[in-house]
Amino acid sequence: MRLLQFAATVLLPLFTLSGVSGETLPFRTELLKADSFTRIGQDEITVSIPCEKESRDETRGGTWVITPELLERLKGRSLSFRCEVLWKDIAPKAPSSPAGGKILAVAEVRDGMGRRTEYQVSPLCNGSSPNWQNYSAEFFIRPTTETLSIQFGIQKSSGTMVFRNIRAEVSGKAVFESIWNVPENFRCEYTDRVTRLPQMRGFMSPPIAAITPDDLRDMTAMGANLLRWQMNAHEPRLEDWKANILRQLDKLEKLLPLCRELGIAVIIDLHTPPGNRRNSGGTLGTADGAAKHSDGAKFVMFDSDPHYQAYLDIWRIIARRFKDSPALYGYDLYNEPAQMSFSKRDYYRCYYDCAEAIRSIDPETSILIESNEWASPEAFSYLKPLPFRNIIYQAHMYRSGVYTHQGVGDSGDYFERYPASRLSYPSTLFGKPFDKKFLRNALLPVRLFQQKYHARILIGEFGVIRWAGNGERWLDDVLSLFEEFGWDWCYHAFREWHGWSLEHSSDPKNTRPVSETTPRKQVILKYLKRNRS
């Protein structure tokens, strides 16, 4: 693989790139577009915003507009930038997670949700740096991207940011492998074990160490018949990670007879595979925030052979141990993949290999796989079905994340301004209606996948923070769509954290359960009653 290179300079009317097949691809383009705060030098971009200048919520600086011809070559690949940066007195004007110096990818994409703008942000620079620092950013270019521009600048802040010696690289291989060609009229195949199931409705589990038989009985009393058993283990040593997972499986085995008695089907969810993520990915990764596009949240096992082997080994153990259990709904292979660049093995390859390993032991129990980008609905636009029987496809629904997750990870500052800072539903977000039509459009890629392949769908997580305005209305609209489409679902979560709890009030500072039935719980109960019918 050779390198894509571009120089931000007023002397050259083109960028020089090395293509994925090795040839040099000079192409005509406008000079780097610069706004009034930006100066373009020989090999340097300087952005300086005075502290007294009112700052709009946008990134100001220099912009590289990718030509349509180059964009076609980038689709499905990762585009990374390496440069040196120096910054001084970068001071955000207001509390805002994407504020500061950055490289920003701005893409117009079109899929089942229509045409919309998506942003991918590099690590932020704030404060001052006395010396030049090495800096990098990596962006995944969706197959559905229609336009793309790269911005070098500062968002919602004053100060100075300097970029120099900028180089861009495109991955020599597509981000995702082409493992098999899906036949034109492919339909998912399900045996009686799946087809005889009614629509299933239930909860994400409490922490496994805390779950009790009474929790299971209380779920049943509410009408639940589905439980996603989330196994978390964060030990760095593989043998310690495995021991932790085995303890959680031991507890499950003890409780499965009670689950069977109560009529609760269990999803075994390997929530954290060995090594977990390169970093956490940020609070809003799962909820369509900017961190969703950070490749730092990629699973370690995508590039580490020992971790990958441990992953396959634990699933072989699980399949041998539970293959004959009638209380299982299925095996959830891992939670919320977030792969935005080329890896030794991609998220789909991991699914394929693991499903093949499980099927060599257990030919019947359902296998659940999730879409990329934190199980986002929009990533169903490029998800492929697997060529095995009884595969159930899973998305998570937190849209819009700025509404469902308001105050999560930012509670101190958020609660200082609450309730004036509280977002409500329905309303207007980013200048567009945020209502049931928005939710329907957000779920459309999943619906189209379901219709095209006749797939069974699970919404493995969804929820809204308890202090969000009209959270019960959001829940009702989302659930009505799940019901319309015939999807199974698990509410996030049952007695896990008070922020998501149906048994706590909408007052964020009251962390004790309340005796009355909350409006959000009333909505969930209304839909859980359908299990009894």
N, C-alpha and C positions, 0 to 999 in steps of 0.2 A: 504494500500500500504506500502510495506517495501522498504528499501533503497538499491540501488546499491552502493557498496563501492569498492574503489580500493586504494591501497597504493603503491606509487612509491618507492620501496625498493629493495635493492639487496639481501635481506634475504629471500624473498618469491618468489617462481617460479610461482605464480598464482595471479590473482585478485579474490576477493570474491564478488559476487553480489547476491542481493536478487531479484528473478525474479518477474514478474508482477503477478504471481499467488501465491507468498509467499515463494516458495521453494528457498533454497540456491543453487546457480549454480557455483560451482568451475570449472574452465576450465584451461587447459594448455595454456600458452602463453610465448613468449620470454620476457625477462626482458625489461623494458622500454628502448628503443633504445636511446642512448645518443651520440651526436656528440662531437667534440673536445673541445667545449666551455662549456660543461655541466657536472655537477657532480650530481650523484644520491646518496642521503643519506638515513637514516633510514626512514624518512617520509617527505622528502624534495627534491626539485629539484632546483638547483642553476645554472643559465645561466649567464655567464660573458663574454662580448665581448669587447676587448680593443679598445680604441678610434682610435688608429692608424691602426686598421685592416680594410682592404677594406671589405665593406659589400655588398654582393649580395642581389638581391631582393627576398629573401626567409626567412622563419622563421627558426631560428636555436635554438636548445634546445633538449628536450626529446620528444619522440614520442611513443604513445600507438597505436599499430595496432590492430583494432578490428577483432576478428576471424569471419569467415563466419557464424558459428553457432550462435554467439551472435548477429551478424548483422541481421539475419533473425528475431530475437525477437524484435529488435529495429525499424524495418521499420514501418513507419507511426506513430511513437511516438516521443516524445521529450526527449533529453538526456541533463541533466543539471549537472553542476559542481559547487561545493562550496568549497572554500579554503581560506587560508590567504596568502597575498602577501606582499612582501617588495621589493622596487625597489630603485635604486640609479643611478643618472646621466644617465638616458635613454635619449639619444640625437639622433634624426633621422639624417641620413646621407644626406638625400635630401628630398625636399617637397614630401610627399606621404601619402595619407590618411590612409593606413593601417599600417604605421610604428610605432613601439613601442613594449612594452611588452604586451603579450596577451596569451589567449588560442585560438587555431585555429582548426576548424574541416575541414578536407580535404576529399572530397568524390568523387569517380568515379561513375557517374550515366549514365544510358542508357535509352533513350526514342526515340521519333521521330527525335530528333536532332542527334542521334548517341551517341557514348560514349564521355564524356567530364568530365573535372574536375570542381567541384564547391567548393567554400570556404565559410565558415561561421565564422565570427570573433567576439570575445568577446570585451567588452570595452577596450580601449587602456590605457596603463600606460606610461606616459612620465614625464621627470624631476626626482624628488626624493620624497620619502615618508619617514619621520623620524620614523614612527611607523608602525607596522603590520596593514594591512587593510583587512576587509572582502571583498571577491571578488566572483563574480558568473558569469557564462556563460550558455546559454541555446541554444541548437541546435535542429533543426527539421531534422529528418532522413527520407528522401524521400522514398516512396515505390519503386522507381526505382533505389535505391542505390545499387551498386555492390561491392564497397570496401569503407572502412572508417578508417581513422586514426585521432587521437587527438594529437595536438602538444602543448607543453608548452614551450614558449620561447620568443625570441625577433626578430623582423623583421626590416631589413634595418636601424639598430640603433646600437650604442655602449651603454655600461652600464651594470648594473647587475640587474637581476630579480630573486627573490626567491619565490617559491611556497611551502606551507607546509599544512599538515592536509587536504589533498585533498579527497573529497568525490564526488561520482557520483550518480545521481538519474535518474531513467527512469520513465516516466509517467505511472501511473497504468492503464490508459485508452488510447486508440488510440487518436491521436490528432483530427481526424475527425470522427464524428458519422456515423454510418451506418443507415440512416433514411429509405431507401427503397432499395430493390434489383432491379436493372435495368434488365428487361427481355432481353434475349439474342438477340432478333431481334427488340429491341425498336427503334422506329423512332419518331422524333419530329413531333408534330401535329400542323398544321397552318391552320387558317381559311382564307377566302377570304381577310380579312383586311390586312393580311401579304402577301399572295401569289400574290395578284394583284399589289403589289408594285414593281416597277423596282429597279434596283440597285441604291442605294442612295449615294450621295457624298456631303460633306459639311465641316463644321467647328465646332470647339469648340468655345463657345461664349466668348465675352469680359466679364470683370467683370459686374455683373448684374446692379450694381449702375451706370455704365457708358454707357451701351448699349443704342443706340438710334434708332429711325426708319430709319435714314439714313444709319446706319450700316447694317440693314437688306436689304435695297435697294441695297447697294453696294455689299453685298454677292450675291444677286440675279443677279446683273449685271455681276458678275464673273462666274455665272453658278451654284451656290450652290443651293441644294434643301433639305439640312439637317442641323440642328443646335442642338448642345448639350448644353442645358441651364444649366450651372454649378452653383449650389447654394452653396455658402460657408457661414458658420456661425460658429464662434469660441467662442461664449459666454459660460462661465462656468455654469451659472444658466440656468436650463432647460427652464424656462418660457421666458428668454431673447433669448435663442437660437430659440425657437418656434416662437417668435414674429418676429425675423429677417427673418426666412424662409417664414413666411406668407407674409411679405412685398415683398419678391422676387417673390412669387407666384402672388401677386396682380399685379405686373408689367407685369408678363407674361400674365396674363389674359387680360390686356389692349392691349398687342401687338399681341395676337393670331389672331385677325381678319386680321391684316396686314400680318402676316405670311401666313395665309390661302390665302389671295389675291395674295401674291407673289409666292406661291407654295413651301413654306418652311415647312417641317415637323419638329416638335420639340421633342427632347428628354428631359424629365424632369430628371435632374441629381442631386440627393442628394449627392453632392460632399463631404460634411462633416456631418456625422450623429452625433447625440447628444453626447457631450463629446469628439468627434473626436478621436485622437490617444493618447496612453499613452505618447508618445513623437513624434517628427516629423518624425523620421526614417531616416533622412539624405537626402541630395539632390539627391543622386543617387539611392534611394530606388526603384523608378519606372524604373530605367534605368540599371538594372542588376549590380549595384555596390554592395560592401560588405554590405552596410546598408540594402539592400533588405532582408537579412537574419536576421536582428535584430528584436527580438520579441517586442522591445519597441514600435514599430509602430502599434501594435495591437489595434483595436478599443476598447474604454472603455466599450461600450455596450455589448461586448462579455461576460463580467463578472459582469456587473452592471444591476440589475433588473430595477431601475428607468429609466436609460438611454435607456434600451431596450424597455420598455413600451412606452416611448416618441417616439422612432423610429417607432414602429408599429402604434401608434396613428397618427403621421404626414402622414404616407402613407394612412391610412384610410381617412383622410381629403382630401388628394390629389386625391384619387380615386373618392370620392363622387363629388368633385368639377370639375374634368376634364374628367370624364368617357365618356361623350357624345361629346367631342371635336374632330372634324374630322381633326384638324391640328396636332394631336399628332402622333409621331412615336412610343413612348413608355415611360415606367417608368424605369429609371436606378436606381436600389435600393440603391447602394452606390458605392463609387469610390475606387478602388484599395485596396482590403483587403490584409492584411499582417499578417497572423496568422501562427506562427512557433511552437506553443506549445499548450498543452491542455487548453481549456477554458470551462467555465460553459456552453456556447453554441458556437458552432464553426461557421465559416463563411457560411457554407452550410446550417446549421440549420436556421440561420438568413434569408437566402434567402427563404428557404422552408416556414417558418412561415409567412414571409411578403407576399410572392406570394399567399399563402392560404388566407390571410386577404384581399388582393386586389381582388382576384377572387370572394370572397363573395359579393363584391360590383360591380366590373367591370369585366365581363366575357370575354371581347374581346381585350381591349388595350394591346399591347405587353408589356411584362416585360423583362427587360434586366438584366442579371447577368454577373459578371466578374470573371475571374479565380483568384485564390489565388496568393500570391507573387507579389503583385502590378499589377495584371492583366497581368502577364507575359505569353507569349506564351507557355513556357515549362510547366507551371502549368496545362495546358490543358491535360497533360498526366495522371492526376488523377482526373480531374473534372468529375462529374456525371451530366447528364441531369436531369432536374426537371420534375416531372410527371404532368405538366399542359400544356394547349394549349398556343400557341403564346409566347414561350420563345425564346428570341434572346440572343446569347452568345457572350460575348465581350472580346477582348484582346486589349492590348496597345503595340505599337511597337516602341521601342527605342533600337535598337541593332546595333552595340555594344554601350553600354552607355558611354564608355570612348571616343567614337567618337561623338555621338549625343549630349552629355552634356559637352563637354570639355569647361572648364572655368566657368561653372555654379556653383555658390556657392564658387568659388575660383578665382574670376575675378581679384582681386588685384595682386596676385602672378602670375596668368596665363598671364595677359596682360603685365607684366614686361618682360616675355620671348616671347611674341607673336611678329612676326609670326613664329619664329624659333620653338616654341613649338606646332604649329598647326598640328593636325592630319588630314590626307586626306583620300579620298575614290576614287577608290579601293586602297588597300594597304595591308600590312602585320601587323597583331596585334597578340601579344603573340606568334610569330613564325608561325602563320597560315594565309592563305589567307583570307582577309576581302573583299569579293566581293559579287556578286549577288547570287552565290551558297551558301555562308554563310547565306545570308538573307533568301533564300528559306529554308534552313535547320532549321533556327531559327523559322520559321513559321510552320514547318511541324507538330508539335503536334496539332495545331489548324486545319490544313487541314485534318488530320486523324480523329479528332473529328467530323468535318463537314461531312466527307464521311461516317463515321460509323453510325451516328445518323440522317443524313440528316438535319442538323441544319442550321439555318440562322445565319450568322456571321457578327458582326460589329467590325471594328477596331475603337474604340472610341477615341483614341488618337494616334498620331504618329507625328514625326517631328525631325528636326535637327537644332542645334543652327546655327545662320546665318553666323558665322565666320568660321565654319568648312570647310576644303578644299573640293571642289567639292560637296557641299551639294546638289546641283541640280541633280547631278548624282545619289546620294543615294536616293533622293526623287523619281526620275524616276524609278529606279530599284524596290523600295518598292511598288510604285503605280502599276507598271506593274504586280506585283505578286497579289496584291489585285484584280486587274481587271481579271487576269487569273482565280482566284478562285471564282469570283463573289461576293466578300465581299463588304458590305457598309463601308463607312469610313468618319471620321471627322478629318481634319487636326488640329493640336494643334499649335497655336490658332489664332483666328482672333482679332487683335488689343487688345491683352491682355497685353503682355510684349514685349519690343522691341527685346529681344533675339530670340524670335521665329517668329518675324514679317516677312511677305513676302514683306512688303513695306519699309524695311530698307536694307541698303547695307551690304556687308560682312565686313565692317570696324567696329570692336567692339567698337571703341571710338566715333563713330558717332551715336548718339541716336535720330536723327531726320529722319522722313520718307524722301525718295527720290522721285523725280518726275518720273524717268524712271522705266520701268518694270524690276524688278530684275530677274536673271536667275531662282531662286527658284519659284518666282511667275509665270513665264512662264510655268514651269512644271505643277504646280497646275492648271493653266488655261487650259492647254492642256487636262487634264483629266476631268475637270469640264465641258468641252464642250460636253462630252458624255451624260450629263444629258439632253441636248437639243434634242439629237437624240433618 
